[in-house]
């Protein structure tokens, strides 16, 4: 049973969350608190598996509460409750930087309390299951299972008995746990390529979801201002949040970062983030590549969707594209990664050990679509070496 502590200064919201979680499979609300100060004592007493946390509260707000919590409980998942506004987005991003794990938005413009409960349940329950499952001892592996009847790969020297071998490029931190699904291209049947990898890269495409704001921040902070190709990013976020996130990244990383709008010309050293509720696709006008926003139906229950962006990148860039799939729930990005691989592009996945949720990257790895599986702290360096250094070497030869 996953135990949850609900922290919110509003009696109505506390009741709404408790009711939303009531009857959810394998979830039990073990306590509530009306502010961050009271929550600290209850956290120590109840030791919940997951905490939901409001942001604006008297005595101790949610951001301060998260900072205090992280001094004693470094890995307990905290899901922030935010309003769908610029102020709410700014505070939520600050909470994530302080150590919160994920967030949900409070329901707005709903017709009844029952609809509010349903909206909260739909968004919150899957996140609680995913985040609690990631940290609970003995939890099932979060990656896809190995194909039935697949032959066991040979063990490399130094690999633990019974563990799946780490693929090329995986650090020891990314090696699979005993009994976990294989974490390299051998885990599934690799998609065919039109060309062998290793050529000149012209664009970097990144997809992420749960845990993505922190992961993207770390990756982009490791890229130089003169990064020689444009970067297109789909991070699962609602409207307003993506704009505030882009502005935050623009201030905190060496790159220029913008929320994409229609008709932007792609430029090196600039990252374009898909806006909330709009797919990001690319199109050509002569030799110029431009951004285009699409209100097409959601894919994988997401808009923006990583798959949509990846397919667009594959169509225009083929083998000169490089894609990275970072931490996130679900499997968005797997279908697009297959299209990219078939077009000759290269695909990198974040490893399980450093992912908040190994859903999206795990799906790519399990399908045999990852050329590299790396821990978060090695991804930026790998991208610089593969894209920037490789291009510089090609020019001088």
C-alpha positions in Angstrom: 0.0 0.0 0.0 1.3 3.4 -1.0 0.9 5.9 1.9 0.2 9.6 1.1 0.4 12.7 3.3 -1.8 15.6 2.0 -0.5 19.2 2.9 -2.7 22.1 2.0 -4.1 25.1 4.0 -7.5 24.9 2.4 -9.9 22.5 4.1 -11.8 22.2 0.8 -8.7 21.2 -1.2 -7.6 18.8 1.4 -11.0 17.1 1.3 -10.9 17.1 -2.5 -7.6 15.4 -2.6 -8.5 12.8 0.0 -11.7 12.0 -1.9 -9.9 11.9 -5.2 -7.5 9.3 -3.8 -10.2 7.4 -1.9 -10.8 4.0 -3.6 -7.6 4.4 -5.8 -5.9 1.0 -6.0 -3.0 0.5 -3.6 -3.2 4.1 -2.2 -4.0 5.2 1.4 -4.1 8.8 2.7 -2.5 8.4 6.2 -2.6 12.0 7.3 -3.2 15.7 6.4 -1.5 19.0 7.4 -2.6 22.6 7.0 0.9 24.1 6.5 4.5 23.1 5.9 5.5 23.5 9.5 2.9 21.0 10.8 3.8 18.7 7.8 7.4 18.4 9.0 6.4 16.6 12.3 3.8 14.4 10.5 6.4 13.4 7.9 8.8 12.2 10.6 6.0 10.4 12.4 4.1 8.8 9.5 7.0 8.4 7.0 4.7 8.6 4.0 5.7 7.2 0.6 4.5 10.3 -1.2 3.6 13.8 -0.2 1.2 16.2 -1.9 2.2 19.8 -1.1 0.4 23.2 -1.7 2.6 26.1 -2.5 1.0 29.1 -0.7 0.4 28.3 3.0 0.7 30.3 6.3 3.6 29.8 8.7 5.7 27.7 6.3 5.0 27.7 2.5 5.4 24.7 0.3 8.8 25.7 -1.2 10.3 26.3 2.2 8.8 23.0 3.4 10.4 21.1 0.5 13.8 22.6 1.3 13.4 21.6 5.0 12.2 18.1 4.0 15.2 17.5 1.7 17.6 18.0 4.7 16.2 14.8 6.3 14.3 12.9 3.6 16.2 13.2 0.3 14.2 10.8 -1.8 10.6 11.0 -0.6 8.5 12.1 -3.7 6.8 15.4 -3.3 4.1 16.4 -5.7 3.3 20.1 -5.7 -0.2 21.5 -6.2 -0.1 24.6 -8.4 -2.5 27.0 -10.0 -2.5 27.3 -13.8 -1.1 30.9 -13.9 2.2 32.7 -14.4 2.6 33.1 -10.6 1.8 29.5 -10.1 4.2 28.3 -12.8 7.0 30.5 -11.4 6.4 29.1 -7.9 6.2 25.5 -9.1 9.5 25.8 -11.0 11.1 27.2 -7.9 9.7 24.3 -5.9 11.1 21.8 -8.4 14.5 23.5 -8.1 14.2 23.2 -4.3 13.8 19.5 -4.6 10.1 18.8 -5.4 9.6 15.8 -7.6 6.6 16.7 -9.8 3.5 18.8 -9.8 -0.2 18.8 -10.7 -2.4 21.8 -11.4 -5.5 22.5 -9.4 -8.7 22.1 -11.4 -10.2 25.2 -12.8 -13.3 26.0 -14.8 -14.9 22.7 -13.9 -18.7 22.4 -13.4 -19.0 20.5 -10.1 -17.1 19.1 -7.2 -17.4 15.6 -8.7 -15.7 16.8 -11.9 -12.9 18.4 -9.8 -12.4 15.1 -7.9 -12.3 13.2 -11.2 -9.7 15.7 -12.7 -7.5 15.5 -9.7 -7.7 11.7 -9.6 -6.9 11.4 -13.3 -3.8 13.5 -13.0 -2.6 12.5 -9.5 -3.1 8.8 -9.1 -0.8 7.7 -12.0 2.0 10.0 -10.7 1.7 8.6 -7.2 2.0 5.0 -8.5 4.9 5.9 -10.8 6.9 7.8 -8.2 6.2 5.5 -5.3 7.0 2.5 -7.4 10.4 4.0 -8.4 11.6 4.3 -4.8 9.9 1.4 -2.9 12.3 -1.5 -2.0 11.6 -4.5 -4.0 9.5 -2.7 -6.6 9.2 -4.2 -10.0 11.6 -2.9 -12.6 10.2 0.2 -14.2 11.5 -0.7 -17.7 9.7 -2.9 -20.2 10.1 -6.7 -19.7 12.5 -8.7 -21.8 11.0 -10.4 -24.8 9.8 -13.9 -23.9 12.3 -16.5 -25.0 15.0 -14.0 -25.7 18.5 -15.5 -25.3 20.6 -14.3 -22.4 23.4 -12.0 -23.5 26.9 -13.0 -22.4 28.2 -11.5 -19.2 31.0 -9.0 -19.5 33.9 -9.1 -17.0 33.0 -7.4 -13.8 29.3 -7.8 -14.3 27.4 -9.0 -11.2 26.1 -12.5 -11.4 22.6 -12.6 -12.8 22.7 -8.9 -13.9 22.0 -7.9 -17.5 25.2 -6.6 -19.1 25.5 -2.8 -19.5 25.5 -1.6 -23.1 28.4 0.3 -24.6 28.5 3.8 -23.2 26.7 2.9 -19.9 28.5 3.9 -16.8 28.4 1.5 -13.8 25.7 3.6 -12.3 23.5 2.8 -15.3 24.0 -1.0 -15.2 20.9 -3.0 -14.7 20.0 -4.4 -11.4 19.7 -8.2 -11.0 16.4 -9.3 -12.5 15.9 -6.0 -14.3 15.1 -5.8 -17.9 18.1 -5.6 -20.2 19.0 -1.9 -20.6 20.7 -1.7 -24.0 20.0 -2.2 -27.6 20.1 -6.0 -27.2 16.9 -5.7 -25.1 14.8 -5.6 -28.2 15.1 -5.7 -31.9 16.9 -2.6 -33.1 15.3 -0.5 -35.8 17.0 -0.6 -39.1 19.1 2.3 -40.3 19.5 3.9 -43.7 23.1 4.9 -42.9 25.7 4.0 -40.2 25.8 6.4 -37.3 28.7 8.7 -36.8 28.1 11.4 -39.4 27.6 15.2 -39.1 24.8 16.2 -36.8 22.6 19.2 -37.7 19.9 19.2 -34.9 19.4 17.9 -31.4 15.9 16.9 -30.3 15.1 16.2 -26.6 11.9 14.7 -25.1 11.1 14.6 -21.3 8.3 14.5 -18.8 8.3 13.7 -15.0 11.6 14.9 -13.6 12.3 16.6 -16.9 12.7 20.2 -15.7 15.6 19.3 -13.5 17.1 16.9 -16.0 16.8 19.5 -18.9 18.3 22.2 -16.7 21.4 20.0 -15.9 21.8 19.0 -19.6 21.5 22.5 -21.0 23.8 24.0 -18.3 26.5 21.6 -19.6 26.2 22.8 -23.2 28.3 25.8 -24.4 26.8 29.0 -25.7 28.4 28.2 -29.1 26.7 24.8 -29.4 26.7 24.5 -33.2 23.2 23.2 -33.8 19.6 24.2 -32.8 17.9 22.2 -30.1 14.1 21.4 -30.1 12.5 20.3 -26.9 9.2 18.8 -25.9 8.7 18.7 -22.1 5.2 17.7 -21.0 3.9 20.9 -19.4 0.7 22.9 -19.5 0.3 26.4 -21.1 2.0 29.2 -19.3 4.4 26.8 -17.6 6.4 26.2 -20.7 6.9 30.0 -21.2 8.1 30.5 -17.7 10.3 27.4 -17.9 11.9 28.7 -21.1 12.6 32.0 -19.5 14.1 30.3 -16.5 16.4 28.2 -18.6 17.4 31.2 -20.7 18.6 32.9 -17.5 20.3 29.9 -16.0 22.0 28.2 -19.0 24.6 29.4 -21.5 22.2 28.9 -24.4 19.4 31.1 -25.7 16.1 29.4 -24.7 12.7 30.4 -26.0 9.2 29.1 -26.1 8.6 28.2 -29.7 6.1 30.2 -31.7 5.0 29.8 -35.3 7.6 30.7 -37.9 10.8 30.9 -35.8 13.9 30.2 -37.9 16.1 27.6 -36.2 19.5 28.9 -35.2 22.6 27.2 -33.6 23.0 27.6 -29.9 19.2 28.2 -29.4 16.8 25.8 -27.7 13.1 25.9 -28.7 10.6 24.5 -26.2 7.2 23.3 -27.4 4.4 25.4 -25.8 1.9 23.8 -23.6 -1.1 22.3 -25.5 0.6 22.7 -28.9 2.7 20.1 -30.8 6.0 21.4 -32.1 6.8 20.4 -35.7 9.3 21.7 -38.2 9.0 22.6 -41.9 11.3 23.9 -44.6 11.1 27.1 -46.6 13.9 26.8 -49.2 17.0 26.0 -47.1 15.6 27.5 -43.9 14.0 25.4 -41.2 11.1 27.0 -39.3 9.0 26.0 -36.3 5.3 25.3 -36.7 2.8 24.7 -33.9 0.0 22.2 -34.3 -3.3 21.7 -32.5 -3.6 18.2 -33.8 -5.1 15.6 -31.4 -3.0 14.5 -28.4 -0.7 11.5 -28.8 0.0 9.2 -25.9 -2.5 11.4 -24.1 0.0 14.3 -24.5 0.0 17.6 -26.3 2.8 18.5 -26.9 3.9 15.0 -27.7 7.5 13.9 -28.1 6.5 11.4 -30.9 5.1 14.2 -33.0 8.3 16.3 -32.8 10.6 13.3 -33.3 8.7 12.3 -36.5 9.0 15.8 -37.8 12.7 16.0 -37.1 13.2 12.6 -38.8 11.4 13.7 -41.9 13.6 16.8 -42.3 17.0 15.7 -41.0 17.1 11.9 -41.2 20.6 10.7 -40.3 21.8 14.2 -39.4 19.5 14.3 -36.3 20.4 13.3 -32.8 17.7 12.6 -30.2 17.7 12.2 -26.4 14.9 10.8 -24.3 15.1 11.9 -20.7 13.2 10.9 -17.5 9.4 10.7 -17.8 6.2 8.6 -17.3 4.7 6.6 -20.0 6.2 5.8 -23.4 6.0 9.0 -25.4 9.1 9.2 -27.6 9.3 5.5 -28.3 7.4 5.6 -31.6 9.2 8.7 -32.7 12.6 7.2 -31.8 11.8 4.2 -34.0 11.1 6.6 -36.9 14.3 8.4 -36.2 16.4 5.2 -36.1 14.8 4.0 -39.4 15.9 7.4 -40.9 19.5 6.8 -39.7 19.4 9.1 -36.7 21.0 8.4 -33.4 19.1 8.1 -30.1 20.3 8.5 -26.5 18.3 7.5 -23.4 18.8 8.5 -19.8 19.6 5.5 -17.6 17.3 4.1 -15.0 19.4 4.9 -12.0 19.3 8.7 -12.6 15.7 8.9 -13.9 12.9 10.1 -11.6 10.7 7.7 -13.6 12.2 5.3 -16.2 9.1 5.2 -18.3 9.9 7.1 -21.5 13.7 6.3 -21.6 13.0 2.7 -20.5 10.5 2.2 -23.3 13.1 3.4 -25.8 15.8 1.1 -24.3 13.4 -1.8 -24.0 12.5 -1.5 -27.7 16.2 -1.7 -28.7 16.2 1.9 -30.0 19.0 3.4 -27.8 22.5 3.9 -29.2 23.6 5.2 -25.9 22.2 4.8 -22.3 23.9 7.3 -20.0 23.5 8.7 -16.5 22.3 12.3 -16.4 25.6 13.8 -15.4 27.3 12.3 -18.5 24.7 13.3 -21.1 25.9 17.0 -21.7 29.5 15.9 -22.1 28.5 13.2 -24.5 26.5 15.6 -26.6 29.3 18.1 -26.8 31.8 15.4 -27.8 29.4 13.8 -30.3 28.0 17.0 -31.9 30.3 19.9 -31.3 33.7 18.2 -31.3 32.7 15.9 -34.1 31.7 18.8 -36.3 34.9 20.8 -35.5 37.0 17.7 -36.4 35.1 17.3 -39.7 35.8 21.0 -40.6 39.6 20.7 -39.9 40.1 17.4 -41.8 
